[in-house]
Amino acid sequence: MKTAILLPLFLVIIALSPARAQQDTSHSKRWTVAGRADKMSDKLKRELKLTSAQNAQILAINTDIIHRTDSIKHNSALPQKEKMQQLQGLSTERNQRFKSVLTAQQYKKFNDWNMQKKEHLEAKMDRKAAGKSKINSANTNE
């Protein structure tokens, strides 16, 4: 009786496994340099209502910056401090290049959006640091 129930269930699981594997591979392609640049550009296109010409320029900028960012992050010869400085430089460069493509109103909206993300990230880091300090103080009191 158990075999009669388990065997069909096992066969269904095996039959669905290749479909699941194909889903996973298509998702992983999204996080290549081109995939990440495309994702970021799509979001900017929606949020800033970019023209097709602007979108093409923004996509090219994002692809270039993301490719260079990955090169810096994977360069094990660079000290961490230098990596951070170079990454900040790339962020500044991206902003300047965006400024030359976007209208003043679009750039303001982009800049405001960036500031909100930065504030959100800082608040998240503060909460995380506060949680760690509570754990550390609890461990020292024991």
N, CA, C and O atoms as CSV, one atom per row, in Angstrom:
chain,resi,resn,atom,element,x,y,z
A,1,MET,N,N,0.822,-1.190,0.000
A,1,MET,CA,C,0.000,0.000,0.000
A,1,MET,C,C,0.867,1.256,0.000
A,1,MET,O,O,0.639,2.179,-0.782
A,2,LYS,N,N,1.865,1.280,0.886
A,2,LYS,CA,C,2.750,2.439,0.939
A,2,LYS,C,C,3.489,2.615,-0.378
A,2,LYS,O,O,3.651,3.739,-0.853
A,3,THR,N,N,3.933,1.531,-0.962
A,3,THR,CA,C,4.660,1.583,-2.223
A,3,THR,C,C,3.770,2.144,-3.323
A,3,THR,O,O,4.244,2.883,-4.186
A,4,ALA,N,N,2.497,1.804,-3.301
A,4,ALA,CA,C,1.558,2.285,-4.314
A,4,ALA,C,C,1.380,3.796,-4.222
A,4,ALA,O,O,1.119,4.445,-5.235
A,5,ILE,N,N,1.513,4.354,-3.055
A,5,ILE,CA,C,1.376,5.804,-2.860
A,5,ILE,C,C,2.709,6.507,-3.095
A,5,ILE,O,O,2.757,7.549,-3.748
A,6,LEU,N,N,3.777,5.947,-2.571
A,6,LEU,CA,C,5.081,6.596,-2.657
A,6,LEU,C,C,5.671,6.592,-4.061
A,6,LEU,O,O,6.314,7.562,-4.464
A,7,LEU,N,N,5.464,5.526,-4.803
A,7,LEU,CA,C,6.041,5.437,-6.141
A,7,LEU,C,C,5.508,6.531,-7.071
A,7,LEU,O,O,6.312,7.203,-7.718
A,8,PRO,N,N,4.194,6.739,-7.167
A,8,PRO,CA,C,3.708,7.831,-8.030
A,8,PRO,C,C,4.177,9.204,-7.539
A,8,PRO,O,O,4.488,10.079,-8.347
A,9,LEU,N,N,4.229,9.390,-6.235
A,9,LEU,CA,C,4.700,10.653,-5.679
A,9,LEU,C,C,6.160,10.891,-6.055
A,9,LEU,O,O,6.535,11.997,-6.445
A,10,PHE,N,N,6.963,9.866,-5.939
A,10,PHE,CA,C,8.375,9.952,-6.306
A,10,PHE,C,C,8.531,10.281,-7.789
A,10,PHE,O,O,9.371,11.100,-8.159
A,11,LEU,N,N,7.728,9.648,-8.632
A,11,LEU,CA,C,7.795,9.895,-10.076
A,11,LEU,C,C,7.382,11.327,-10.426
A,11,LEU,O,O,7.960,11.933,-11.328
A,12,VAL,N,N,6.404,11.860,-9.732
A,12,VAL,CA,C,5.979,13.247,-9.962
A,12,VAL,C,C,7.100,14.206,-9.572
A,12,VAL,O,O,7.370,15.169,-10.290
A,13,ILE,N,N,7.745,13.953,-8.456
A,13,ILE,CA,C,8.855,14.806,-8.010
A,13,ILE,C,C,9.984,14.779,-9.024
A,13,ILE,O,O,10.538,15.825,-9.362
A,14,ILE,N,N,10.329,13.610,-9.507
A,14,ILE,CA,C,11.400,13.485,-10.504
A,14,ILE,C,C,11.006,14.194,-11.797
A,14,ILE,O,O,11.841,14.847,-12.423
A,15,ALA,N,N,9.754,14.072,-12.196
A,15,ALA,CA,C,9.290,14.694,-13.440
A,15,ALA,C,C,9.342,16.215,-13.351
A,15,ALA,O,O,9.613,16.880,-14.351
A,16,LEU,N,N,9.087,16.776,-12.172
A,16,LEU,CA,C,9.083,18.227,-12.009
A,16,LEU,C,C,10.473,18.805,-11.775
A,16,LEU,O,O,10.660,20.013,-11.924
A,17,SER,N,N,11.432,17.997,-11.422
A,17,SER,CA,C,12.783,18.488,-11.140
A,17,SER,C,C,13.436,19.195,-12.320
A,17,SER,O,O,14.006,20.265,-12.107
A,18,PRO,N,N,13.398,18.680,-13.552
A,18,PRO,CA,C,14.015,19.407,-14.668
A,18,PRO,C,C,13.367,20.766,-14.912
A,18,PRO,O,O,14.058,21.720,-15.268
A,19,ALA,N,N,12.060,20.868,-14.727
A,19,ALA,CA,C,11.383,22.146,-14.913
A,19,ALA,C,C,11.884,23.151,-13.886
A,19,ALA,O,O,12.091,24.320,-14.210
A,20,ARG,N,N,12.076,22.712,-12.681
A,20,ARG,CA,C,12.578,23.585,-11.619
A,20,ARG,C,C,14.010,24.011,-11.918
A,20,ARG,O,O,14.369,25.167,-11.698
A,21,ALA,N,N,14.819,23.102,-12.410
A,21,ALA,CA,C,16.211,23.421,-12.741
A,21,ALA,C,C,16.270,24.460,-13.849
A,21,ALA,O,O,17.123,25.347,-13.814
A,22,GLN,N,N,15.379,24.369,-14.834
A,22,GLN,CA,C,15.360,25.355,-15.906
A,22,GLN,C,C,14.948,26.714,-15.375
A,22,GLN,O,O,15.486,27.730,-15.815
A,23,GLN,N,N,14.018,26.761,-14.449
A,23,GLN,CA,C,13.617,28.024,-13.839
A,23,GLN,C,C,14.804,28.673,-13.144
A,23,GLN,O,O,15.028,29.874,-13.296
A,24,ASP,N,N,15.556,27.908,-12.396
A,24,ASP,CA,C,16.683,28.439,-11.645
A,24,ASP,C,C,17.752,29.013,-12.563
A,24,ASP,O,O,18.323,30.060,-12.255
A,25,THR,N,N,18.036,28.356,-13.679
A,25,THR,CA,C,19.089,28.856,-14.555
A,25,THR,C,C,18.674,30.153,-15.220
A,25,THR,O,O,19.515,31.032,-15.408
A,26,SER,N,N,17.410,30.307,-15.583
A,26,SER,CA,C,16.988,31.560,-16.207
A,26,SER,C,C,17.068,32.699,-15.201
A,26,SER,O,O,17.376,33.833,-15.569
A,27,HIS,N,N,16.792,32.406,-13.938
A,27,HIS,CA,C,16.873,33.435,-12.901
A,27,HIS,C,C,18.323,33.839,-12.644
A,27,HIS,O,O,18.605,35.016,-12.415
A,28,SER,N,N,19.238,32.884,-12.679
A,28,SER,CA,C,20.631,33.205,-12.376
A,28,SER,C,C,21.256,34.060,-13.470
A,28,SER,O,O,22.187,34.817,-13.195
A,29,LYS,N,N,20.772,33.958,-14.697
A,29,LYS,CA,C,21.299,34.786,-15.774
A,29,LYS,C,C,20.993,36.262,-15.536
A,29,LYS,O,O,21.691,37.132,-16.056
A,30,ARG,N,N,19.976,36.541,-14.772
A,30,ARG,CA,C,19.562,37.920,-14.517
A,30,ARG,C,C,20.653,38.682,-13.764
A,30,ARG,O,O,20.696,39.910,-13.846
A,31,TRP,N,N,21.517,38.009,-13.048
A,31,TRP,CA,C,22.480,38.697,-12.199
A,31,TRP,C,C,23.866,38.787,-12.821
A,31,TRP,O,O,24.848,39.010,-12.114
A,32,THR,N,N,23.954,38.620,-14.112
A,32,THR,CA,C,25.197,38.910,-14.813
A,32,THR,C,C,25.334,40.422,-14.877
A,32,THR,O,O,24.419,41.145,-14.483
A,33,VAL,N,N,26.472,40.910,-15.372
A,33,VAL,CA,C,26.658,42.357,-15.512
A,33,VAL,C,C,25.529,42.941,-16.355
A,33,VAL,O,O,24.903,43.929,-15.972
A,34,ALA,N,N,25.275,42.323,-17.502
A,34,ALA,CA,C,24.227,42.828,-18.393
A,34,ALA,C,C,22.851,42.745,-17.731
A,34,ALA,O,O,22.029,43.648,-17.888
A,35,GLY,N,N,22.601,41.663,-16.992
A,35,GLY,CA,C,21.317,41.498,-16.314
A,35,GLY,C,C,21.092,42.540,-15.235
A,35,GLY,O,O,20.000,43.097,-15.118
A,36,ARG,N,N,22.122,42.803,-14.449
A,36,ARG,CA,C,21.995,43.817,-13.388
A,36,ARG,C,C,21.835,45.209,-13.978
A,36,ARG,O,O,21.035,46.005,-13.487
A,37,ALA,N,N,22.596,45.509,-15.035
A,37,ALA,CA,C,22.479,46.814,-15.691
A,37,ALA,C,C,21.081,46.977,-16.275
A,37,ALA,O,O,20.491,48.054,-16.197
A,38,ASP,N,N,20.557,45.911,-16.856
A,38,ASP,CA,C,19.221,45.943,-17.441
A,38,ASP,C,C,18.167,46.159,-16.359
A,38,ASP,O,O,17.235,46.941,-16.542
A,39,LYS,N,N,18.317,45.465,-15.237
A,39,LYS,CA,C,17.357,45.605,-14.134
A,39,LYS,C,C,17.353,47.039,-13.609
A,39,LYS,O,O,16.292,47.632,-13.413
A,40,MET,N,N,18.537,47.588,-13.384
A,40,MET,CA,C,18.638,48.947,-12.870
A,40,MET,C,C,18.070,49.947,-13.880
A,40,MET,O,O,17.351,50.874,-13.507
A,41,SER,N,N,18.393,49.755,-15.146
A,41,SER,CA,C,17.919,50.663,-16.189
A,41,SER,C,C,16.401,50.593,-16.337
A,41,SER,O,O,15.747,51.616,-16.543
A,42,ASP,N,N,15.841,49.388,-16.231
A,42,ASP,CA,C,14.381,49.239,-16.298
A,42,ASP,C,C,13.701,50.021,-15.182
A,42,ASP,O,O,12.691,50.691,-15.401
A,43,LYS,N,N,14.264,49.927,-13.991
A,43,LYS,CA,C,13.673,50.638,-12.856
A,43,LYS,C,C,13.756,52.145,-13.068
A,43,LYS,O,O,12.793,52.867,-12.810
A,44,LEU,N,N,14.908,52.618,-13.538
A,44,LEU,CA,C,15.052,54.052,-13.799
A,44,LEU,C,C,14.115,54.498,-14.918
A,44,LEU,O,O,13.553,55.592,-14.860
A,45,LYS,N,N,13.949,53.666,-15.923
A,45,LYS,CA,C,13.050,54.000,-17.034
A,45,LYS,C,C,11.628,54.206,-16.518
A,45,LYS,O,O,10.952,55.157,-16.913
A,46,ARG,N,N,11.177,53.318,-15.639
A,46,ARG,CA,C,9.827,53.436,-15.073
A,46,ARG,C,C,9.711,54.647,-14.157
A,46,ARG,O,O,8.779,55.442,-14.277
A,47,GLU,N,N,10.667,54.781,-13.240
A,47,GLU,CA,C,10.582,55.833,-12.223
A,47,GLU,C,C,10.762,57.237,-12.808
A,47,GLU,O,O,10.085,58.180,-12.399
A,48,LEU,N,N,11.680,57.362,-13.766
A,48,LEU,CA,C,12.014,58.687,-14.297
A,48,LEU,C,C,11.353,58.970,-15.643
A,48,LEU,O,O,11.507,60.054,-16.205
A,49,LYS,N,N,10.613,57.981,-16.153
A,49,LYS,CA,C,9.945,58.113,-17.453
A,49,LYS,C,C,10.940,58.529,-18.543
A,49,LYS,O,O,10.777,59.559,-19.198
A,50,LEU,N,N,11.963,57.706,-18.715
A,50,LEU,CA,C,13.022,57.990,-19.679
A,50,LEU,C,C,12.529,57.803,-21.109
A,50,LEU,O,O,11.658,56.975,-21.381
A,51,THR,N,N,13.103,58.587,-22.016
A,51,THR,CA,C,12.859,58.368,-23.438
A,51,THR,C,C,13.674,57.151,-23.861
A,51,THR,O,O,14.522,56.678,-23.104
A,52,SER,N,N,13.425,56.649,-25.050
A,52,SER,CA,C,14.190,55.481,-25.504
A,52,SER,C,C,15.666,55.832,-25.685
A,52,SER,O,O,16.535,54.998,-25.431
A,53,ALA,N,N,15.957,57.058,-26.121
A,53,ALA,CA,C,17.356,57.479,-26.269
A,53,ALA,C,C,18.035,57.566,-24.908
A,53,ALA,O,O,19.170,57.117,-24.746
A,54,GLN,N,N,17.342,58.144,-23.931
A,54,GLN,CA,C,17.897,58.230,-22.578
A,54,GLN,C,C,18.109,56.836,-22.008
A,54,GLN,O,O,19.136,56.565,-21.385
A,55,ASN,N,N,17.144,55.956,-22.219
A,55,ASN,CA,C,17.247,54.602,-21.687
A,55,ASN,C,C,18.468,53.885,-22.252
A,55,ASN,O,O,19.171,53.189,-21.521
A,56,ALA,N,N,18.723,54.050,-23.538
A,56,ALA,CA,C,19.889,53.411,-24.159
A,56,ALA,C,C,21.183,53.947,-23.553
A,56,ALA,O,O,22.115,53.181,-23.306
A,57,GLN,N,N,21.247,55.256,-23.312
A,57,GLN,CA,C,22.450,55.848,-22.715
A,57,GLN,C,C,22.628,55.395,-21.270
A,57,GLN,O,O,23.739,55.077,-20.846
A,58,ILE,N,N,21.536,55.367,-20.518
A,58,ILE,CA,C,21.589,54.931,-19.113
A,58,ILE,C,C,22.018,53.471,-19.037
A,58,ILE,O,O,22.814,53.105,-18.172
A,59,LEU,N,N,21.502,52.637,-19.928
A,59,LEU,CA,C,21.890,51.226,-19.954
A,59,LEU,C,C,23.387,51.085,-20.231
A,59,LEU,O,O,24.060,50.273,-19.597
A,60,ALA,N,N,23.905,51.864,-21.165
A,60,ALA,CA,C,25.340,51.811,-21.480
A,60,ALA,C,C,26.178,52.254,-20.280
A,60,ALA,O,O,27.205,51.646,-19.979
A,61,ILE,N,N,25.741,53.308,-19.598
A,61,ILE,CA,C,26.461,53.798,-18.413
A,61,ILE,C,C,26.443,52.726,-17.327
A,61,ILE,O,O,27.480,52.406,-16.747
A,62,ASN,N,N,25.259,52.173,-17.052
A,62,ASN,CA,C,25.138,51.153,-16.006
A,62,ASN,C,C,25.984,49.926,-16.317
A,62,ASN,O,O,26.637,49.383,-15.425
A,63,THR,N,N,25.980,49.489,-17.559
A,63,THR,CA,C,26.777,48.321,-17.941
A,63,THR,C,C,28.255,48.581,-17.697
A,63,THR,O,O,28.956,47.731,-17.148
A,64,ASP,N,N,28.727,49.748,-18.103
A,64,ASP,CA,C,30.133,50.109,-17.911
A,64,ASP,C,C,30.491,50.173,-16.426
A,64,ASP,O,O,31.488,49.591,-15.999
A,65,ILE,N,N,29.684,50.874,-15.648
A,65,ILE,CA,C,29.975,51.055,-14.217
A,65,ILE,C,C,29.904,49.719,-13.474
A,65,ILE,O,O,30.761,49.439,-12.636
A,66,ILE,N,N,28.908,48.902,-13.764
A,66,ILE,CA,C,28.776,47.613,-13.074
A,66,ILE,C,C,29.944,46.702,-13.422
A,66,ILE,O,O,30.469,46.003,-12.555
A,67,HIS,N,N,30.350,46.707,-14.678
A,67,HIS,CA,C,31.506,45.894,-15.087
A,67,HIS,C,C,32.761,46.339,-14.325
A,67,HIS,O,O,33.515,45.503,-13.828
A,68,ARG,N,N,32.979,47.635,-14.237
A,68,ARG,CA,C,34.155,48.152,-13.526
A,68,ARG,C,C,34.047,47.911,-12.019
A,68,ARG,O,O,35.053,47.661,-11.355
A,69,THR,N,N,32.834,47.985,-11.483
A,69,THR,CA,C,32.613,47.704,-10.061
A,69,THR,C,C,32.986,46.259,-9.742
A,69,THR,O,O,33.666,45.987,-8.752
A,70,ASP,N,N,32.536,45.342,-10.586
A,70,ASP,CA,C,32.873,43.933,-10.378
A,70,ASP,C,C,34.379,43.707,-10.435
A,70,ASP,O,O,34.920,42.918,-9.659
A,71,SER,N,N,35.055,44.393,-11.348
A,71,SER,CA,C,36.514,44.254,-11.455
A,71,SER,C,C,37.196,44.688,-10.162
A,71,SER,O,O,38.126,44.034,-9.690
A,72,ILE,N,N,36.730,45.785,-9.600
A,72,ILE,CA,C,37.311,46.280,-8.345
A,72,ILE,C,C,37.025,45.296,-7.209
A,72,ILE,O,O,37.926,44.949,-6.446
A,73,LYS,N,N,35.781,44.852,-7.101
A,73,LYS,CA,C,35.398,43.952,-6.010
A,73,LYS,C,C,36.155,42.630,-6.054
A,73,LYS,O,O,36.457,42.055,-5.008
A,74,HIS,N,N,36.462,42.149,-7.245
A,74,HIS,CA,C,37.141,40.857,-7.376
A,74,HIS,C,C,38.659,40.972,-7.423
A,74,HIS,O,O,39.348,39.964,-7.580
A,75,ASN,N,N,39.189,42.177,-7.292
A,75,ASN,CA,C,40.635,42.379,-7.301
A,75,ASN,C,C,41.166,42.161,-5.886
A,75,ASN,O,O,41.095,43.059,-5.047
A,76,SER,N,N,41.690,40.986,-5.626
A,76,SER,CA,C,42.156,40.652,-4.275
A,76,SER,C,C,43.457,41.367,-3.920
A,76,SER,O,O,43.851,41.375,-2.754
A,77,ALA,N,N,44.125,41.963,-4.892
A,77,ALA,CA,C,45.377,42.667,-4.620
A,77,ALA,C,C,45.131,44.040,-3.989
A,77,ALA,O,O,46.023,44.598,-3.350
A,78,LEU,N,N,43.930,44.581,-4.166
A,78,LEU,CA,C,43.626,45.903,-3.618
A,78,LEU,C,C,43.254,45.815,-2.143
A,78,LEU,O,O,42.476,44.944,-1.753
A,79,PRO,N,N,43.799,46.704,-1.320
A,79,PRO,CA,C,43.358,46.769,0.079
A,79,PRO,C,C,41.896,47.239,0.139
A,79,PRO,O,O,41.419,47.925,-0.765
A,80,GLN,N,N,41.210,46.868,1.191
A,80,GLN,CA,C,39.790,47.186,1.337
A,80,GLN,C,C,39.529,48.691,1.255
A,80,GLN,O,O,38.555,49.122,0.638
A,81,LYS,N,N,40.394,49.481,1.873
A,81,LYS,CA,C,40.207,50.934,1.877
A,81,LYS,C,C,40.278,51.489,0.454
A,81,LYS,O,O,39.484,52.351,0.078
A,82,GLU,N,N,41.223,50.996,-0.326
A,82,GLU,CA,C,41.364,51.463,-1.704
A,82,GLU,C,C,40.171,51.021,-2.555
A,82,GLU,O,O,39.715,51.758,-3.429
A,83,LYS,N,N,39.677,49.819,-2.292
A,83,LYS,CA,C,38.483,49.358,-3.005
A,83,LYS,C,C,37.318,50.308,-2.747
A,83,LYS,O,O,36.613,50.707,-3.674
A,84,MET,N,N,37.126,50.663,-1.486
A,84,MET,CA,C,36.024,51.555,-1.129
A,84,MET,C,C,36.173,52.908,-1.816
A,84,MET,O,O,35.193,53.467,-2.307
A,85,GLN,N,N,37.396,53.436,-1.851
A,85,GLN,CA,C,37.627,54.722,-2.508
A,85,GLN,C,C,37.312,54.632,-3.997
A,85,GLN,O,O,36.678,55.529,-4.553
A,86,GLN,N,N,37.747,53.567,-4.638
A,86,GLN,CA,C,37.487,53.411,-6.067
A,86,GLN,C,C,35.991,53.226,-6.344
A,86,GLN,O,O,35.471,53.741,-7.334
A,87,LEU,N,N,35.311,52.498,-5.476
A,87,LEU,CA,C,33.871,52.306,-5.649
A,87,LEU,C,C,33.114,53.623,-5.466
A,87,LEU,O,O,32.148,53.893,-6.180
A,88,GLN,N,N,33.557,54.439,-4.508
A,88,GLN,CA,C,32.940,55.752,-4.333
A,88,GLN,C,C,33.185,56.624,-5.559
A,88,GLN,O,O,32.306,57.375,-5.982
A,89,GLY,N,N,34.378,56.521,-6.124
A,89,GLY,CA,C,34.693,57.259,-7.343
A,89,GLY,C,C,33.790,56.850,-8.499
A,89,GLY,O,O,33.340,57.696,-9.272
A,90,LEU,N,N,33.526,55.549,-8.616
A,90,LEU,CA,C,32.622,55.075,-9.670
A,90,LEU,C,C,31.198,55.579,-9.455
A,90,LEU,O,O,30.497,55.908,-10.413
A,91,SER,N,N,30.781,55.638,-8.206
A,91,SER,CA,C,29.446,56.149,-7.903
A,91,SER,C,C,29.336,57.618,-8.308
A,91,SER,O,O,28.335,58.038,-8.888
A,92,THR,N,N,30.367,58.385,-8.000
A,92,THR,CA,C,30.392,59.796,-8.385
A,92,THR,C,C,30.393,59.935,-9.905
A,92,THR,O,O,29.689,60.777,-10.463
A,93,GLU,N,N,31.188,59.103,-10.562
A,93,GLU,CA,C,31.236,59.137,-12.030
A,93,GLU,C,C,29.869,58.812,-12.627
A,93,GLU,O,O,29.426,59.473,-13.566
A,94,ARG,N,N,29.200,57.790,-12.082
A,94,ARG,CA,C,27.865,57.433,-12.580
A,94,ARG,C,C,26.925,58.623,-12.445
A,94,ARG,O,O,26.188,58.951,-13.375
A,95,ASN,N,N,26.954,59.265,-11.286
A,95,ASN,CA,C,26.069,60.407,-11.069
A,95,ASN,C,C,26.339,61.518,-12.076
A,95,ASN,O,O,25.402,62.113,-12.608
A,96,GLN,N,N,27.614,61.802,-12.342
A,96,GLN,CA,C,27.959,62.849,-13.308
A,96,GLN,C,C,27.501,62.468,-14.716
A,96,GLN,O,O,26.982,63.306,-15.455
A,97,ARG,N,N,27.692,61.225,-15.074
A,97,ARG,CA,C,27.271,60.779,-16.405
A,97,ARG,C,C,25.746,60.786,-16.526
A,97,ARG,O,O,25.210,61.132,-17.578
A,98,PHE,N,N,25.051,60.408,-15.459
A,98,PHE,CA,C,23.589,60.474,-15.474
A,98,PHE,C,C,23.128,61.922,-15.627
A,98,PHE,O,O,22.173,62.208,-16.349
A,99,LYS,N,N,23.816,62.821,-14.943
A,99,LYS,CA,C,23.443,64.234,-14.982
A,99,LYS,C,C,23.490,64.770,-16.413
A,99,LYS,O,O,22.687,65.625,-16.785
A,100,SER,N,N,24.431,64.266,-17.210
A,100,SER,CA,C,24.535,64.736,-18.594
A,100,SER,C,C,23.446,64.138,-19.491
A,100,SER,O,O,23.197,64.655,-20.580
A,101,VAL,N,N,22.798,63.064,-19.053
A,101,VAL,CA,C,21.768,62.396,-19.858
A,101,VAL,C,C,20.363,62.829,-19.441
A,101,VAL,O,O,19.488,63.005,-20.288
A,102,LEU,N,N,20.149,62.999,-18.143
A,102,LEU,CA,C,18.819,63.278,-17.607
A,102,LEU,C,C,18.497,64.766,-17.646
A,102,LEU,O,O,19.391,65.612,-17.660
A,103,THR,N,N,17.193,65.071,-17.664
A,103,THR,CA,C,16.773,66.461,-17.520
A,103,THR,C,C,16.983,66.857,-16.058
A,103,THR,O,O,17.220,65.999,-15.208
A,104,ALA,N,N,16.896,68.146,-15.771
A,104,ALA,CA,C,17.094,68.618,-14.394
A,104,ALA,C,C,16.069,67.983,-13.452
A,104,ALA,O,O,16.408,67.585,-12.337
A,105,GLN,N,N,14.825,67.890,-13.901
A,105,GLN,CA,C,13.772,67.307,-13.065
A,105,GLN,C,C,14.017,65.811,-12.838
A,105,GLN,O,O,13.852,65.316,-11.724
A,106,GLN,N,N,14.408,65.101,-13.887
A,106,GLN,CA,C,14.698,63.670,-13.752
A,106,GLN,C,C,15.888,63.452,-12.827
A,106,GLN,O,O,15.867,62.542,-11.999
A,107,TYR,N,N,16.923,64.276,-12.956
A,107,TYR,CA,C,18.106,64.104,-12.119
A,107,TYR,C,C,17.771,64.378,-10.658
A,107,TYR,O,O,18.261,63.683,-9.768
A,108,LYS,N,N,16.934,65.391,-10.404
A,108,LYS,CA,C,16.532,65.685,-9.028
A,108,LYS,C,C,15.794,64.484,-8.435
A,108,LYS,O,O,16.047,64.091,-7.296
A,109,LYS,N,N,14.885,63.907,-9.215
A,109,LYS,CA,C,14.138,62.741,-8.735
A,109,LYS,C,C,15.086,61.569,-8.485
A,109,LYS,O,O,14.945,60.861,-7.488
A,110,PHE,N,N,16.047,61.361,-9.379
A,110,PHE,CA,C,17.048,60.302,-9.215
A,110,PHE,C,C,17.870,60.541,-7.951
A,110,PHE,O,O,18.096,59.619,-7.168
A,111,ASN,N,N,18.315,61.781,-7.755
A,111,ASN,CA,C,19.137,62.126,-6.595
A,111,ASN,C,C,18.342,61.951,-5.295
A,111,ASN,O,O,18.866,61.427,-4.311
A,112,ASP,N,N,17.086,62.386,-5.293
A,112,ASP,CA,C,16.237,62.210,-4.108
A,112,ASP,C,C,16.059,60.725,-3.790
A,112,ASP,O,O,16.114,60.318,-2.629
A,113,TRP,N,N,15.849,59.936,-4.816
A,113,TRP,CA,C,15.683,58.494,-4.655
A,113,TRP,C,C,16.954,57.875,-4.077
A,113,TRP,O,O,16.883,57.018,-3.196
A,114,ASN,N,N,18.118,58.308,-4.573
A,114,ASN,CA,C,19.400,57.816,-4.053
A,114,ASN,C,C,19.579,58.179,-2.583
A,114,ASN,O,O,20.048,57.363,-1.790
A,115,MET,N,N,19.208,59.395,-2.227
A,115,MET,CA,C,19.343,59.830,-0.834
A,115,MET,C,C,18.434,59.006,0.078
A,115,MET,O,O,18.830,58.650,1.188
A,116,GLN,N,N,17.233,58.704,-0.376
A,116,GLN,CA,C,16.326,57.870,0.420
A,116,GLN,C,C,16.913,56.480,0.631
A,116,GLN,O,O,16.844,55.929,1.729
A,117,LYS,N,N,17.490,55.917,-0.428
A,117,LYS,CA,C,18.118,54.593,-0.302
A,117,LYS,C,C,19.271,54.650,0.692
A,117,LYS,O,O,19.437,53.748,1.513
A,118,LYS,N,N,20.065,55.712,0.616
A,118,LYS,CA,C,21.214,55.853,1.502
A,118,LYS,C,C,20.757,55.971,2.961
A,118,LYS,O,O,21.325,55.329,3.846
A,119,GLU,N,N,19.735,56.789,3.206
A,119,GLU,CA,C,19.212,56.946,4.563
A,119,GLU,C,C,18.651,55.624,5.089
A,119,GLU,O,O,18.857,55.269,6.249
A,120,HIS,N,N,17.946,54.907,4.227
A,120,HIS,CA,C,17.385,53.612,4.619
A,120,HIS,C,C,18.500,52.633,4.986
A,120,HIS,O,O,18.400,51.915,5.981
A,121,LEU,N,N,19.555,52.608,4.184
A,121,LEU,CA,C,20.681,51.712,4.441
A,121,LEU,C,C,21.386,52.082,5.745
A,121,LEU,O,O,21.743,51.205,6.532
A,122,GLU,N,N,21.586,53.389,5.975
A,122,GLU,CA,C,22.236,53.824,7.214
A,122,GLU,C,C,21.396,53.454,8.432
A,122,GLU,O,O,21.934,53.017,9.449
A,123,ALA,N,N,20.080,53.626,8.331
A,123,ALA,CA,C,19.198,53.257,9.443
A,123,ALA,C,C,19.269,51.754,9.705
A,123,ALA,O,O,19.284,51.315,10.855
A,124,LYS,N,N,19.312,50.985,8.643
A,124,LYS,CA,C,19.414,49.531,8.780
A,124,LYS,C,C,20.729,49.149,9.453
A,124,LYS,O,O,20.755,48.272,10.316
A,125,MET,N,N,21.824,49.808,9.061
A,125,MET,CA,C,23.129,49.526,9.667
A,125,MET,C,C,23.140,49.935,11.134
A,125,MET,O,O,23.731,49.244,11.964
A,126,ASP,N,N,22.488,51.060,11.464
A,126,ASP,CA,C,22.408,51.495,12.857
A,126,ASP,C,C,21.643,50.481,13.705
A,126,ASP,O,O,22.048,50.161,14.822
A,127,ARG,N,N,20.522,49.975,13.157
A,127,ARG,CA,C,19.742,48.972,13.898
A,127,ARG,C,C,20.564,47.709,14.109
A,127,ARG,O,O,20.520,47.101,15.178
A,128,LYS,N,N,21.310,47.322,13.089
A,128,LYS,CA,C,22.136,46.121,13.192
A,128,LYS,C,C,23.238,46.322,14.238
A,128,LYS,O,O,23.510,45.427,15.039
A,129,ALA,N,N,23.869,47.500,14.225
A,129,ALA,CA,C,24.923,47.792,15.195
A,129,ALA,C,C,24.351,47.843,16.609
A,129,ALA,O,O,24.990,47.379,17.554
A,130,ALA,N,N,23.157,48.402,16.759
A,130,ALA,CA,C,22.525,48.466,18.076
A,130,ALA,C,C,22.221,47.062,18.585
A,130,ALA,O,O,22.382,46.783,19.774
A,131,GLY,N,N,21.790,46.190,17.703
A,131,GLY,CA,C,21.517,44.804,18.089
A,131,GLY,C,C,22.772,44.090,18.529
A,131,GLY,O,O,22.747,43.324,19.492
A,132,LYS,N,N,23.878,44.330,17.832
A,132,LYS,CA,C,25.148,43.701,18.198
A,132,LYS,C,C,25.655,44.229,19.533
A,132,LYS,O,O,26.192,43.471,20.341
A,133,SER,N,N,25.485,45.532,19.769
A,133,SER,CA,C,25.974,46.081,21.032
A,133,SER,C,C,25.163,45.539,22.206
A,133,SER,O,O,25.708,45.347,23.293
A,134,LYS,N,N,23.868,45.290,22.003
A,134,LYS,CA,C,23.051,44.692,23.067
A,134,LYS,C,C,23.527,43.277,23.368
A,134,LYS,O,O,23.606,42.874,24.528
A,135,ILE,N,N,23.841,42.530,22.320
A,135,ILE,CA,C,24.327,41.156,22.496
A,135,ILE,C,C,25.672,41.168,23.210
A,135,ILE,O,O,25.897,40.376,24.125
A,136,ASN,N,N,26.568,42.063,22.794
A,136,ASN,CA,C,27.892,42.142,23.414
A,136,ASN,C,C,27.802,42.562,24.875
A,136,ASN,O,O,28.517,42.021,25.718
A,137,SER,N,N,26.928,43.524,25.187
A,137,SER,CA,C,26.801,43.954,26.579
A,137,SER,C,C,26.165,42.852,27.429
A,137,SER,O,O,26.500,42.713,28.605
A,138,ALA,N,N,25.265,42.080,26.855
A,138,ALA,CA,C,24.661,40.965,27.589
A,138,ALA,C,C,25.700,39.883,27.855
A,138,ALA,O,O,25.701,39.269,28.922
A,139,ASN,N,N,26.579,39.649,26.894
A,139,ASN,CA,C,27.622,38.634,27.067
A,139,ASN,C,C,28.657,39.068,28.097
A,139,ASN,O,O,29.188,38.221,28.815
A,140,THR,N,N,28.960,40.356,28.193
A,140,THR,CA,C,29.954,40.823,29.160
A,140,THR,C,C,29.382,40.855,30.568
A,140,THR,O,O,30.130,40.759,31.541
A,141,ASN,N,N,28.062,40.989,30.691
A,141,ASN,CA,C,27.433,41.021,32.009
A,141,ASN,C,C,27.285,39.634,32.615
A,141,ASN,O,O,27.035,39.511,33.814
A,142,GLU,N,N,27.432,38.597,31.817
A,142,GLU,CA,C,27.242,37.232,32.336
A,142,GLU,C,C,28.412,36.732,33.100
A,142,GLU,O,O,28.391,35.604,33.593
